[in-house]
Amino acid sequence: MRNKAQSIIEYVIIISVVAAAVVAMQTYFKRAVNARLEEIKQEYVPKVAS
């Protein structure tokens, strides 16, 4: 029974670390996508004469 509980705890720890990594990377992924979309917009949208 002790080995089974230890295995469950190990899986929970691994899943928690992976989930935390995904949440942390979400911010950087959003920034990268937004930057790329801004580059595309600047390339295709005509610039307004000021």
ABEGO torsion letter per residue (X at the ends): XAAAAAAAAAAAAAAAAAAAAAAAAAAAAAAAAAAAAAAAAAAABBBBBX
